[in-house]
C-alpha cells in the first residue's frame, strides 16, 4: 500500500509546534529543570539568572529549575524560592525576559521533603512521610553533612504543605509564568509519599498504592483548581531511585503511578513529564495511556541527550516533546544548532554549580563561536 503523502508531511517533527494545555510551543524541545544554585542566600533570582533563561528562550518551553514553596523545603544552598514577594519579583524579571524573546516558561515547584538539612533551611523543621533519613550526605554552608532523620508529617502538616504549593503556584502565575510544573520526582517530598521505602505510614496516606498516591493527588488537584489545570504539569520519575526512594517492584510501581494518573486524568492537565531510561518502554507508555494527555519525556541522567535520540523519540511517537538538559546548558541556541546540524559546545560539568557567570551565561552562540 502506498503511504498517503499528506499523512507523511503532517507528521510531527522535533521542530513543529505543539500545545501543552494553554501553553503554545514553537518546537518540541523542552529545557529540563536543572538546579544551578545561582540565587544566593536570598533565593531571589538576579541579573545572572535573568540572562541565563533569556539566552535559552528559543526552545519550545523552559521548565525553570526546582524552586522552594516555603523556606523549610529548600534543598540546596543557592536554590531560588518563591516563598516571598521579593522572590516572586525576581522570577517576574526572568519571565518577562523570556517572553520578550518570544519564549515560554513554567516554574517547577519543588519541596525537598527529607532532602534538606538545618544548615540549608535555616534550622526549620524537616518533614517527610515517615521518620526515615536518607543514607547519604548533603552539601551545606558548613560543608558536607549527613542527612538528618526527618519528622513524620501530621495531617495538619500535610494540609499546610498543600496550601504552600498552592500559594507558590499562584505567586508564579501572578508573576507572569506560563504555568507551573509540580515536582513529583527525583526523591523529593511527593515521590517520598509514593515510594514504599520512604513512606511507611499506617494512616490514609500510607500502605496501599492508592493511599501513597493520595498526597500527590491532593497537591495537583488543589493547584489545578487554583490556577487552571491547563497551566499545570506534573513530573514523575518511576523506578529512578534517587534519594533512597527505591521503587524496585514493577507491579507496585505500576499500581501506584497507575492509580495516581487514573485520578488525575479527569483534571485535564497541560502535560505529564516522565524521567525514565526507557521512554518508549512498556511502563512509560502504559502510564501515558492512563494519563491520556500530552507526554514529555527525559531519558534520565546517565548520558547527555543527543539530537539523534531526541529526533527518534518524536518520530517514533513516544512523546509529544522531549526534555533536554546538559546540551542546553552548553548551547543556549541549541534549537538553531540542531535544526541546521551545526556543531555543539561541550558542557563544563565542573562549573554546573559554581557561583558566577562562568559556565552559566558565557557559552558562545553560533555567530560568536
Secondary structure, DSSP 8 states (H G I E B T S, - for coil): ----HHHHHHS--TTS-EEETTEEESSSEEE-------STTTT---HHHHHHHHHTTTSSEEEEEEEBSSGGG--STT--B-SSHHHHHHHHHHHHHHHHTT--EEEEE---TTS--TTTTTT---EESSS---SSEEEETTEEEE----EE--HHHHHHHHHHHHHHHHHHHHTT-SEEEEEE-TTSHHHHHH-TTT----STTSSSHHHHHHHHHHHHHHHHHHH-GGGEEEEE-TT---TT-----HHHHHHHHHHHHHHHHTT--SEEEEE-S-TTSHHHHHHHHHHTS-EEEE--SSS---HHHHHHHHHTTS-SEEEE-HHHHH-TTHHHHHHHT-------GGGTT-SSSTTTT----GGG-
